[in-house]
Amino acid sequence: MPRALKPGGLRPGDRIAVLSLASPVEEGRLEKGCQELATLGYAPRVDRGTLARDGFFAGSPVDRVTALRRGFEEADIRAIFCARGGYGSNYLLDCLSEAPASPKILLGSSDITSLQIFLWQTVRWVTFYGPMVATNFDHGAGTAHGYDRRSLLSALTETRQGWSLDLQCESLVAGQAEGLLLGGCLTLVESTLGTPWELETSGALLVLEDRAMKPYQVDRALMHLKQAGKLRRLAGIILGDFPECEAPGGSETVRDVARRILQPLRVPVAWGAPIGHTSRAVLTLPLGVPACLAASETVTLKILEPACVG
């Protein structure tokens, strides 16, 4: 496997491009999120097309990919933070056949999974699965629907050593394993199957989370991944808390489904981490970086090396 390409770590005063790459964003929430970035010591720059609307997209695919390329190419931009997810990042991938080899920080979650997997599979970019400007930063640090400040700064600024995270969840299957952190939103991971950038999961600590799915829909998605061979040689699995996925009365819950399908894999499985779609302060995870998952009475994730370079 080619060596992972790590971006430069963030420094105080660095300029951050704030982009809408999927669905439209609310202006008030965007402004509040940018204020929080300024409080953290950074200089957010909202791209001129960030507030665009084109049906249920934040502008046309051409406009969105142009904004993304500007963020990649402009020397004074040190990172790209996504405004929100929604739907539509997949439209950009056909226009990114030659993604830049020199990486920058890309922070996002939900629908941004499509872009993160594309960048990993095509050029081995390390990206960051975490809070977004108008869905988490606008709520503030450590609050419901907000973001976890410690994991964010560890992921984006640490350039000398790894760090440990309390995943704030339970052990569904106990054990310890090392592997590359990969994955993201379950629906979007599944949608890579059959594409040129289908996610390679062998040896991975696979991150899977989503929202508003019925338990049988989660079952179907996990079975699809299993039958496609994507669960065959995993090191371990980290699951989100799957909000708005309540089961009809008397039926299996998503947790029940996960246990039934994943326990026979005989790898450690963590259930209920505040990642991606969650009502808690969302953690930031570096994708493409080796980590060690230890699932027992408590569940910890040790990031084994820095995700950024100095």
Protein Blocks (a to p, Z undefined) as FASTA:
>chain_A
ZZddddddddehiacddddfkbccdfklmmmmmmmmmmnopacdddfklmgcehjaebjf
klmmmmmmmmmmmmklmbdcdfbgcihjlmmmmmmmpgcfbdcddddehjlmmmmmmmmm
mnopacdddddfklmmmnoghiahiacfklmmmmmmmckbccdddehiacfbgcdddddd
eddjfklmmmmgopaklccfehiacddddehiafklmmmmmmmmmmnopmmmcfbdcdde
hpaiaccehiacfklmmmmmmmmnopacdehiaehjafbdcddddehiacdddddfbccd
ddfbdfbdZZ
